[in-house]
């Protein structure tokens, strides 16, 4: 239980959902974890749970739509712990209004880009000098299966997450020789305490017909891959975009329909 021993890890958007799962797993593996987000009360609940379980964590406020708070966040982490080893860019606002190309306004587009892409760029930009000073570092971006291909809506969110894919690879290419690695995890349907009661049955049925295993994803599924990518075990892994989606994107688009008919081929 010490795969991240002596490492300082910052997990953005870690007051709820996937971020909580990552933060708790990191702490169990010995990392000093910084929990961050806009809601201090929720953040403190996560910190208290980690400490109660024997881990080390603290909460620092940030709003990823405001560049100055991201800069302050990174500096506050280094001031408090003396370094930054791991950055997980998890924060994203999936509740922002989105739609088709025609439905989107410029303001809607900009809001999503600021929250879900620009924030990743700024946090990465601010973290790199500190990781360079350490002589190494790991950046883990949390993307989305929405970036895999076109969909009927959510054009801005999907575009932002596609940008995260390329930002991941650009970071890996530009800083790999300095021992700073960057990888991206693309979650499929992840059921969290926050969304569990609000997921429509139609949505979960559609996903289950396409998932190749017998359950939906959980925050810990993302957390365990993030743990590997944050640890020294993955020193030879960088620039990778990894799907954790129960196999949703591993098959032809017709598989679910043919399974229902009992056919094995088209």
C-alpha positions in Angstrom: 0.0 0.0 0.0 2.8 2.4 -0.8 3.0 2.7 -4.6 2.9 6.5 -4.2 4.9 6.8 -1.0 6.4 10.3 -0.6 4.6 11.7 -3.7 2.5 14.9 -3.6 -0.6 14.5 -5.8 -3.0 17.2 -6.8 -6.4 16.0 -8.1 -8.6 18.7 -9.5 -12.4 18.4 -9.2 -11.9 16.0 -6.3 -14.9 17.1 -4.2 -17.2 14.6 -5.9 -17.5 11.7 -8.4 -14.5 10.3 -10.1 -12.1 12.8 -8.4 -13.1 11.4 -5.0 -12.3 7.9 -6.1 -8.9 8.9 -7.4 -8.0 11.0 -4.3 -8.9 8.2 -1.9 -7.0 5.5 -3.8 -3.9 7.8 -4.1 -4.0 8.4 -0.3 -4.3 4.7 0.5 -1.1 4.2 -1.6 0.9 6.7 0.4 0.5 10.0 -1.5 0.0 13.4 0.1 -3.2 14.3 -1.7 -4.5 17.8 -2.3 -8.3 17.9 -2.8 -9.6 20.8 -4.7 -12.8 22.4 -6.0 -15.2 25.2 -5.5 -17.1 23.7 -2.5 -15.0 23.7 0.6 -17.5 21.8 2.7 -17.6 18.9 0.3 -13.9 19.0 -0.1 -13.4 18.8 3.7 -15.6 15.7 3.8 -13.3 14.0 1.4 -10.2 15.1 3.4 -11.8 13.9 6.6 -12.6 10.5 5.1 -9.0 10.1 3.9 -7.5 11.1 7.2 -9.9 8.8 9.1 -8.6 6.0 6.9 -5.0 6.8 7.8 -4.1 8.9 4.8 -2.8 12.4 4.4 -4.8 15.1 2.6 -5.7 18.8 2.6 -8.2 20.9 0.8 -7.3 24.0 -1.3 -9.9 26.1 -3.1 -9.9 26.5 -6.8 -12.2 27.4 -9.7 -10.8 26.0 -12.9 -12.7 28.5 -15.0 -10.5 31.3 -13.4 -6.9 31.1 -14.5 -5.6 33.0 -11.5 -7.0 30.4 -9.1 -5.4 27.6 -11.0 -2.0 29.4 -10.7 -2.6 30.0 -7.1 -3.6 26.4 -6.5 -0.4 25.0 -8.0 1.8 27.5 -6.1 -0.1 26.8 -2.8 0.5 23.0 -3.2 4.3 23.6 -3.7 4.4 26.1 -0.8 2.7 23.6 1.5 4.5 20.4 0.5 7.6 21.6 -1.2 6.9 19.9 -4.5 4.4 18.5 -6.9 4.9 15.0 -8.3 1.5 14.2 -9.8 -1.2 16.3 -11.4 -4.6 14.8 -12.2 -6.6 17.1 -14.4 -10.1 15.7 -13.6 -12.2 18.8 -13.2 -14.9 19.4 -15.8 -18.4 20.7 -15.8 -20.7 18.3 -17.5 -23.8 20.3 -16.5 -23.1 23.2 -18.8 -25.6 23.8 -21.6 -24.5 22.1 -24.8 -26.1 20.9 -28.0 -25.8 20.7 -31.8 -23.7 23.1 -33.8 -26.8 25.2 -34.6 -28.0 25.2 -31.0 -24.7 26.2 -29.5 -24.1 29.9 -28.9 -20.6 31.3 -28.8 -21.0 31.9 -25.1 -22.1 28.3 -24.5 -19.1 27.1 -26.5 -16.7 29.3 -24.7 -18.0 28.3 -21.3 -17.3 24.6 -22.0 -13.9 25.3 -23.5 -12.9 27.3 -20.5 -14.0 24.7 -18.0 -13.0 21.5 -19.8 -10.0 22.3 -22.0 -8.4 25.6 -21.1 -8.3 24.6 -17.5 -6.3 21.5 -18.3 -3.8 23.6 -20.4 -3.3 26.1 -17.6 -2.8 23.6 -14.9 -0.4 21.6 -17.0 1.5 24.8 -17.9 1.8 25.8 -14.3 2.8 22.3 -13.1 5.6 21.6 -15.6 8.2 24.0 -14.1 7.8 22.4 -10.7 8.0 18.9 -12.1 11.1 19.9 -14.0 12.7 21.0 -10.7 11.8 17.6 -9.3 13.5 15.9 -12.2 10.3 14.0 -13.0 6.5 14.1 -12.9 3.3 12.5 -14.1 0.3 14.3 -15.5 -2.9 12.3 -15.8 -5.8 13.9 -17.8 -9.3 12.6 -17.4 -10.9 12.7 -20.9 -14.1 11.2 -22.1 -15.5 8.6 -24.4 -17.4 11.5 -26.0 -14.2 12.4 -27.8 -14.1 9.0 -29.5 -16.5 9.9 -32.4 -19.3 12.2 -33.4 -22.7 12.1 -31.5 -26.1 13.6 -31.8 -25.5 16.4 -29.4 -22.9 17.7 -26.9 -20.7 19.0 -29.7 -18.8 21.5 -27.5 -18.1 19.0 -24.7 -16.9 16.3 -27.2 -14.7 18.9 -29.0 -13.2 20.0 -25.7 -12.4 16.4 -24.6 -10.9 15.7 -28.1 -8.7 18.7 -27.4 -7.6 17.0 -24.1 -6.5 14.0 -26.1 -4.2 16.1 -28.3 -3.0 18.2 -25.4 -2.0 15.0 -23.7 0.1 13.8 -26.6 1.6 17.2 -27.2 2.7 17.4 -23.5 4.1 13.9 -23.7 6.1 14.7 -26.8 7.4 18.0 -25.6 8.4 17.0 -22.1 9.1 13.3 -22.1 12.9 13.8 -22.3 12.6 15.7 -19.1 11.0 12.7 -17.4 7.6 14.4 -17.3 5.0 12.0 -18.6 1.4 12.7 -19.6 -1.4 10.2 -20.3 -5.2 10.4 -20.7 -7.9 8.2 -19.3 -11.2 8.2 -21.1 -14.0 6.9 -18.9 -17.2 5.2 -20.1 -20.4 5.4 -18.1 -19.3 5.8 -14.5 -22.0 5.6 -11.8 -21.2 7.9 -8.9 -23.1 8.7 -5.7 -24.0 12.0 -7.3 -25.5 10.7 -10.5 -26.8 7.3 -9.5 -30.4 8.5 -8.8 -30.5 10.7 -11.9 -29.5 8.4 -14.7 -32.5 7.7 -17.0 -33.2 4.0 -17.4 -33.1 4.4 -21.2 -29.5 5.7 -20.9 -28.3 2.9 -18.7 -30.0 0.3 -20.8 -28.3 1.6 -24.0 -24.9 1.6 -22.2 -25.4 -1.9 -20.7 -26.2 -3.3 -24.2 -22.9 -2.0 -25.4 -20.7 -2.7 -22.3 -18.9 -6.0 -22.7 -18.8 -6.8 -19.0 -21.7 -7.2 -16.6 -21.7 -3.9 -14.7 -21.3 -0.2 -15.0 -18.2 1.6 -14.2 -17.3 3.0 -10.7 -15.0 5.9 -9.7 -12.5 3.3 -8.4 -12.1 1.9 -11.9 -10.7 5.2 -13.1 -8.8 5.6 -9.8 -6.8 2.3 -10.2 -5.6 3.2 -13.7 -4.7 6.7 -12.5 -2.8 5.1 -9.7 -0.7 3.1 -12.1 0.0 6.1 -14.3 0.9 8.2 -11.3 3.3 5.6 -10.0 6.9 4.8 -11.0 5.6 1.5 -12.3 4.5 3.3 -15.5 7.8 5.1 -16.3 7.8 3.7 -19.8 4.2 4.8 -20.5 3.5 8.3 -21.9 1.4 9.9 -24.6 -1.3 7.2 -24.2 -5.1 7.6 -24.4 -6.6 4.8 -22.5 -10.3 3.8 -22.5 -11.8 2.5 -19.3 -15.3 1.9 -20.6 -16.1 -1.8 -20.1 -15.3 -2.4 -23.7 -17.9 0.0 -25.1 -15.7 1.3 -27.8 -13.9 -2.0 -28.5 -16.5 -3.4 -30.9 -18.4 -2.6 -34.1 -21.4 -0.3 -33.6 -23.8 -3.1 -34.6 -22.8 -5.6 -31.9 -25.5 -4.7 -29.4 -28.2 -5.0 -32.1 -27.0 -8.3 -33.4 -26.7 -9.7 -29.9 -30.4 -8.9 -29.4 -31.3 -10.9 -32.5 -29.2 -13.8 -31.5 -26.9 -13.4 -34.5 -23.1 -13.5 -34.3 -22.3 -11.8 -37.6 -23.6 -9.3 -40.1 
